[in-house]
Amino acid sequence: MKTKTKSISKHTPQRTCVACRTVSDKRELVRLVRVEDGIAEIDDSGRKNGRGAYLCRRQKCWQEGLKGGRLERALRTTLKPENKKRLVEYGSSIQGD
């Protein structure tokens, strides 16, 4: 008697970078979440409550996402200058192309 072996592949969630529009695995991108008072925070756990948006781990995507207002549009908020400054600093510290 033959037994069938099923290969069960685990579903990996896909998300899109708001700057370059590249679709990648959720864990390969950085999630930003809008919390109270329209402040955007980096969500390392990927589980914080609030509206989220994703950026690649590349400085170019962070520059485009923050400069062009794409991140603000995705989060449906207006970033305050000090909040934007913190995110720019985080983006410039990313090691990548």
C-alpha positions in Angstrom: 0.0 0.0 0.0 1.4 3.4 -1.0 1.0 6.4 1.3 0.9 9.8 -0.1 3.1 12.4 1.5 1.9 15.9 1.3 4.4 18.6 1.4 2.9 21.3 3.4 4.3 24.7 2.6 3.8 27.4 5.1 2.3 30.6 3.9 4.6 33.6 4.1 2.8 36.9 4.2 3.7 39.3 1.4 3.8 43.1 1.8 4.7 46.0 -0.6 7.2 48.7 0.0 5.5 52.1 -0.2 8.5 53.7 -1.9 9.7 51.2 -4.6 6.5 49.1 -4.8 8.5 45.9 -4.5 6.6 42.9 -3.0 8.6 41.0 -0.5 8.1 38.7 2.5 6.8 40.6 5.5 9.9 39.9 7.6 12.2 41.4 5.0 10.6 44.8 5.3 10.4 47.3 8.1 6.9 48.0 9.4 6.0 51.5 10.5 2.8 52.0 12.5 0.8 55.1 13.1 0.0 55.4 16.8 -1.9 58.0 18.8 -1.6 61.7 17.8 -0.4 60.7 14.3 3.1 59.7 15.4 4.8 57.0 13.3 6.9 54.4 15.1 9.0 51.5 13.9 7.3 48.3 14.7 10.0 45.6 15.2 7.5 43.0 16.4 5.1 43.6 13.5 2.2 43.3 15.9 1.5 46.8 17.2 -2.0 48.1 16.9 -2.5 50.9 14.4 -2.3 51.6 10.7 0.8 50.1 9.2 3.1 50.7 6.2 6.2 49.0 5.0 9.6 50.1 3.7 12.5 48.1 2.3 15.7 47.9 4.3 17.4 50.2 1.8 18.4 53.9 2.4 17.0 54.8 -1.0 13.5 53.6 -0.1 13.6 55.5 3.2 14.6 58.7 1.5 11.9 58.3 -1.2 9.3 57.3 1.3 9.9 60.2 3.6 10.7 62.8 1.1 7.9 62.2 -1.3 5.2 61.9 1.3 4.4 58.4 0.3 4.7 57.2 3.9 2.4 59.9 5.2 -0.1 59.0 2.5 0.1 55.3 3.4 -0.3 56.0 7.1 -3.0 58.6 6.5 -1.3 61.2 8.7 1.0 64.2 8.6 4.3 63.6 10.3 5.6 66.2 12.7 9.1 67.5 12.0 10.7 65.8 15.1 9.0 62.5 14.2 10.1 62.7 10.6 13.7 63.6 11.8 13.8 60.4 13.9 12.7 58.3 11.0 15.2 59.9 8.7 17.9 59.1 11.2 16.8 55.5 11.4 16.7 55.2 7.6 20.2 56.7 7.3 21.6 54.1 9.8 20.4 51.2 7.6 23.2 49.2 6.1 22.3 48.6 2.4 22.3 50.0 -1.1 
